[in-house]
């Protein structure tokens, strides 16, 4: 695949980004009348996105879907395949989708006020849960969370901010983040070397062009890559330059592969200090230690795991090239330290990280485990 690059003789701008907070439209094949886009703000006033899919039955249990960092609610609505929303609707659930402030449908990863994962755990997720509960009344509310969406949810749960959930499915990582040594090292080195030059790593080479300061990052990501697509290289072969891998290439359909630059956006470098602290601690730890506004969050979520009051399914692909065996480790640690908790672990053979939701066969190989867990607790 060959991309056109800019032919302008002038140096492209370093940051060509959106400045407004309007949400990019979702892509789906649902009847538009069933998709309710809700004007929604986090607890601190930041504009987010909240979407309800009308199931046609007001008695159905609700399921809140949380995407990973730089992804969006689009990852659950892929029109080119049988997606998680399709499966939930067919099995008798009402899906709700939150675009928290790390969504690529919003501009915050590239511009605007910076944030940490504390803000997501304190403001975004609890506010969404509170709003949904106002709408659904006494119906059960489940959460299916992916990657950083799951990690920040664990901080909300151990802070007691989202009590009484009917069940949680955590994909990829939960309380015990574990990265490969080279990934952790690259994140540390890149954060220090690049922090004064760029503030985010893009994924769409067509937007930045050949003559930009991002070109060396794309060149490094292309080393040893089998796929000629620069976006695939920086995600599958490099995970924004970290040396990790976000999916198994063969698990994606051609249509999904061609949409990667739409499904995953730029990664902000200014979030790396918090992410490094979390990874070094092998636990989800609070960033703001002295700001009293965040004191409701536990300093270390793993130490506060006894506050978890809902069943949890830890889900992970056997070939997770980003978080490795974080979920297996979490299950072992919680079984030892908090044996009273209802926590189970399921490993999906021949899947990586993102393809557990984006994979063309995910409806057959992955979603059944989610439905079984939800069905036992609805």
C-alpha positions in Angstrom: 0.0 0.0 0.0 1.4 3.4 -1.1 0.5 6.6 0.6 0.6 10.0 -0.9 2.8 12.4 1.0 2.8 16.2 1.0 4.5 17.9 -2.0 4.6 21.3 -0.4 8.0 22.9 -0.2 7.2 24.5 3.1 7.8 22.6 6.3 4.5 21.1 7.6 3.3 22.3 10.9 4.3 20.3 13.9 0.8 20.0 15.3 -2.1 20.1 12.9 -4.9 19.2 15.2 -8.5 19.9 16.0 -9.1 22.7 18.5 -12.8 22.2 19.1 -14.4 19.5 21.3 -16.9 18.3 18.8 -17.1 14.5 18.6 -16.2 12.8 15.3 -19.2 10.9 14.1 -19.4 7.2 14.9 -19.3 4.7 12.0 -21.9 1.9 12.3 -24.6 0.0 10.4 -27.3 0.5 12.9 -30.6 2.3 12.3 -29.6 6.0 13.2 -32.9 6.2 15.1 -31.6 3.6 17.6 -28.3 5.5 18.3 -28.8 8.2 21.0 -25.8 10.6 21.2 -26.1 12.2 24.6 -24.5 15.6 25.4 -22.3 14.7 28.3 -19.6 16.1 30.5 -17.3 14.6 33.1 -17.4 15.6 36.7 -14.8 18.3 36.1 -16.7 19.8 33.1 -14.6 18.2 30.3 -16.8 17.3 27.3 -16.9 13.6 26.6 -19.1 11.4 24.5 -21.8 9.0 25.7 -23.9 6.9 23.4 -26.9 4.7 24.1 -28.0 2.0 21.7 -31.8 1.6 21.9 -32.6 -2.1 22.3 -36.3 -1.7 22.0 -36.9 -3.2 25.4 -36.7 -1.0 28.5 -36.2 -4.0 30.9 -32.9 -5.2 29.5 -29.7 -5.1 31.6 -27.3 -2.3 30.6 -23.7 -2.8 29.6 -21.2 0.1 29.6 -18.3 -0.3 27.1 -15.0 1.4 27.8 -12.4 1.7 25.1 -8.6 1.9 25.5 -6.4 5.0 25.3 -6.3 6.6 21.8 -9.2 4.2 20.7 -12.8 5.2 20.8 -16.4 3.7 21.0 -15.9 2.9 17.3 -13.9 -0.3 18.3 -17.2 -1.8 19.5 -19.3 -0.9 16.5 -17.2 -2.1 13.5 -19.6 -2.1 10.5 -17.4 -4.5 8.6 -17.9 -7.4 11.0 -20.1 -8.8 13.7 -19.2 -6.6 16.6 -19.7 -6.6 20.3 -22.7 -4.2 20.2 -24.4 -6.6 17.7 -23.8 -9.5 20.0 -25.0 -7.7 23.1 -28.2 -6.6 21.4 -29.0 -10.1 20.1 -28.4 -11.5 23.6 -30.8 -9.1 25.3 -28.6 -6.2 26.6 -28.7 -2.5 26.2 -25.3 -1.2 25.2 -23.9 2.2 26.4 -20.6 3.5 25.0 -18.4 6.1 26.7 -15.8 8.1 24.9 -13.7 9.2 27.8 -11.1 11.9 27.4 -8.5 9.6 25.9 -10.8 8.9 22.9 -9.6 9.7 19.4 -13.0 11.0 18.6 -12.0 13.9 20.9 -9.0 16.2 20.5 -7.5 16.0 24.0 -4.6 13.7 23.1 -3.3 16.3 20.7 -4.4 19.6 22.2 -6.3 21.1 25.1 -5.9 20.6 28.8 -3.6 17.7 29.8 -4.8 15.0 32.1 -3.7 11.9 33.9 -5.5 8.6 34.5 -6.6 9.9 37.9 -8.9 12.3 36.0 -10.5 9.4 34.1 -11.0 7.3 37.3 -12.3 10.3 39.3 -14.4 12.2 36.8 -15.1 10.3 33.6 -16.2 6.8 34.6 -18.1 7.6 37.8 -20.0 10.4 36.0 -21.0 8.0 33.2 -22.0 5.3 35.6 -24.1 7.8 37.6 -25.9 9.1 34.5 -26.6 5.6 33.2 -28.1 4.6 36.6 -30.4 7.6 36.6 -31.7 6.4 33.2 -32.0 2.7 33.8 -33.2 2.7 37.4 -32.9 -0.7 39.1 -31.8 -2.6 36.1 -28.4 -4.4 36.4 -25.4 -2.5 35.0 -22.4 -4.4 33.7 -19.1 -3.0 32.4 -16.9 -4.4 29.6 -13.6 -2.5 29.6 -10.5 -2.7 27.4 -6.9 -1.8 28.2 -6.5 1.7 29.9 -10.3 1.8 30.1 -10.0 -1.3 32.3 -7.0 0.0 34.2 -8.7 3.3 35.1 -11.9 1.5 36.0 -10.0 -0.6 38.6 -8.9 2.7 40.2 -12.5 3.9 40.3 -13.7 0.6 41.7 -11.1 0.5 44.5 -12.0 4.1 45.4 -15.6 3.0 45.9 -16.8 5.4 43.2 -18.7 2.9 41.2 -20.2 0.4 43.7 -22.8 -2.2 43.0 -22.0 -3.1 39.4 -23.5 -6.4 38.3 -20.2 -7.6 36.9 -17.0 -6.4 35.1 -15.2 -7.9 32.1 -11.6 -6.6 32.1 -9.7 -7.1 28.9 -5.9 -6.9 28.6 -5.0 -5.3 31.9 -6.6 -4.6 35.3 -4.8 -4.1 38.6 -1.3 -5.5 37.8 0.1 -3.9 34.6 3.2 -5.7 33.2 5.1 -4.6 30.2 8.1 -6.2 28.5 11.4 -4.9 29.6 12.3 -3.4 26.3 8.9 -1.7 26.1 9.3 -0.1 29.5 12.8 1.0 28.6 11.8 2.5 25.3 8.9 4.4 26.9 11.3 5.8 29.5 14.0 6.8 26.9 11.5 8.1 24.4 9.7 10.2 27.0 12.9 11.9 28.0 14.4 12.4 24.5 11.2 13.6 22.8 9.4 15.5 25.5 10.9 18.8 24.4 10.4 18.2 20.7 6.9 16.6 20.3 4.0 16.1 22.6 2.3 13.2 20.8 3.0 10.3 18.4 0.7 10.2 15.4 -0.3 7.1 13.6 -1.4 8.4 10.2 1.6 9.1 8.0 -0.6 10.7 5.4 -1.5 13.6 7.7 2.1 14.4 8.9 3.9 13.9 5.5 7.4 12.8 4.7 9.1 16.0 5.7 8.1 16.1 9.3 9.9 15.5 12.6 7.8 12.3 13.0 9.4 10.7 10.0 12.2 9.0 12.0 9.6 7.4 14.3 7.8 5.9 11.3 11.1 4.8 9.8 12.1 3.1 13.1 8.7 1.4 13.3 9.1 0.0 9.7 12.2 -2.0 10.6 11.5 -5.7 10.2 7.9 -5.1 9.4 6.1 -7.4 7.0 3.3 -5.0 6.2 4.0 -1.9 4.0 1.3 0.2 5.6 3.0 2.9 7.9 0.0 3.0 10.2 0.1 -0.8 10.7 3.8 -0.6 11.2 3.7 1.9 14.0 0.8 0.0 15.7 1.4 -3.7 15.0 5.2 -3.5 14.8 5.9 -0.8 17.3 2.9 0.3 19.4 3.7 4.0 19.0 7.4 3.4 19.2 7.4 1.2 22.3 8.5 -1.9 20.5 5.3 -3.8 21.5 2.5 -5.1 19.3 -1.2 -4.3 19.6 -2.7 -7.2 17.6 -2.0 -10.3 15.5 -1.9 -9.1 11.9 -3.7 -12.1 10.5 -6.7 -11.7 12.8 -7.8 -8.4 11.2 -10.0 -8.2 8.1 -8.8 -6.1 5.2 -11.5 -3.5 5.9 -10.5 -3.2 9.6 -6.8 -3.0 8.7 -7.5 -0.2 6.3 -9.3 1.7 9.1 -6.5 1.5 11.7 -5.7 5.3 11.5 -9.4 6.0 12.2 -9.7 3.5 15.0 -6.6 4.4 16.9 -5.3 8.0 17.2 -2.2 9.8 18.4 -0.6 8.8 21.7 0.3 11.7 24.0 3.8 11.6 25.4 2.8 13.7 28.5 0.9 10.7 29.9 4.1 8.6 30.0 5.2 9.7 33.5 2.0 8.3 35.0 2.1 5.2 32.9 5.8 4.6 33.9 4.9 5.0 37.6 2.1 2.5 37.2 4.3 0.0 35.3 7.2 0.2 37.8 4.8 -0.3 40.7 3.2 -3.3 38.9 0.0 -1.8 40.2 -2.4 1.0 39.3 -1.2 3.9 41.4 -2.5 7.5 41.9 -0.5 10.2 40.2 -1.6 13.2 42.3 -0.1 12.6 45.8 -0.5 16.1 47.2 -3.6 17.4 45.4 -6.5 17.0 47.9 -9.0 16.9 45.0 -7.8 13.4 44.2 -7.5 12.0 47.8 -10.6 9.8 47.3 -8.5 7.7 45.0 -6.3 5.1 46.7 -2.5 5.6 46.5 -2.3 2.0 45.3 -5.4 0.3 43.8 -4.0 -3.2 44.4 -3.7 -2.5 48.1 -7.3 -1.4 48.1 -8.6 -4.4 46.1 -10.8 -5.6 49.1 -13.2 -2.8 48.2 -14.1 -4.5 44.9 -17.7 -5.6 45.4 -18.5 -7.2 42.0 -17.6 -10.3 40.1 -14.7 -9.7 37.6 -13.7 -11.7 34.5 -10.1 -11.1 33.6 -9.8 -11.7 29.8 -6.6 -11.7 27.7 -5.2 -13.0 24.4 -2.5 -15.6 24.8 -0.3 -13.6 22.4 -0.8 -10.2 24.1 2.3 -8.3 22.8 1.6 -5.2 25.0 0.6 -6.2 28.5 2.0 -9.8 28.3 0.5 -12.0 31.1 -0.8 -9.1 33.2 -4.2 -10.6 33.6 -2.9 -14.0 34.6 -0.6 -12.3 37.2 -3.6 -10.3 38.5 -5.6 -13.5 39.0 -2.8 -15.1 40.9 -2.1 -12.1 43.1 -5.8 -11.5 43.9 -6.3 -15.3 44.6 -3.5 -15.0 47.2 -4.2 -11.6 48.7 -8.0 -11.3 48.4 -9.3 -14.9 48.1 -12.8 -13.7 49.0 -13.2 -11.8 45.7 -15.1 -13.4 42.8 -12.4 -13.1 40.1 -11.9 -15.5 37.2 -9.4 -15.6 34.4 -9.9 -16.7 30.7 -7.2 -16.8 28.1 -8.1 -16.6 24.4 -5.7 -18.7 22.3 -4.1 -17.1 19.2 -5.2 -13.6 20.0 -3.2 -10.5 20.9 -4.5 -7.3 22.5 -6.8 -5.3 20.3 -7.9 -8.1 18.1 -9.9 -9.5 20.9 -12.4 -6.8 19.9 -11.3 -5.9 16.4 -10.6 -9.4 15.1 -12.7 -10.7 12.3 -13.4 -13.9 14.3 -13.8 -12.2 17.7 -17.6 -12.9 17.7 -16.9 -16.6 17.6 -13.7 -16.8 19.6 -14.0 -14.1 22.3 -17.5 -12.7 22.7 -19.0 -16.0 23.9 -16.9 -15.8 27.0 -18.2 -12.3 27.7 -21.8 -13.4 27.2 -21.4 -16.4 29.4 -20.1 -14.3 32.2 -22.8 -11.7 31.9 -25.5 -14.3 31.5 -24.6 -16.0 34.8 -25.1 -12.7 36.6 -27.9 -10.8 34.9 
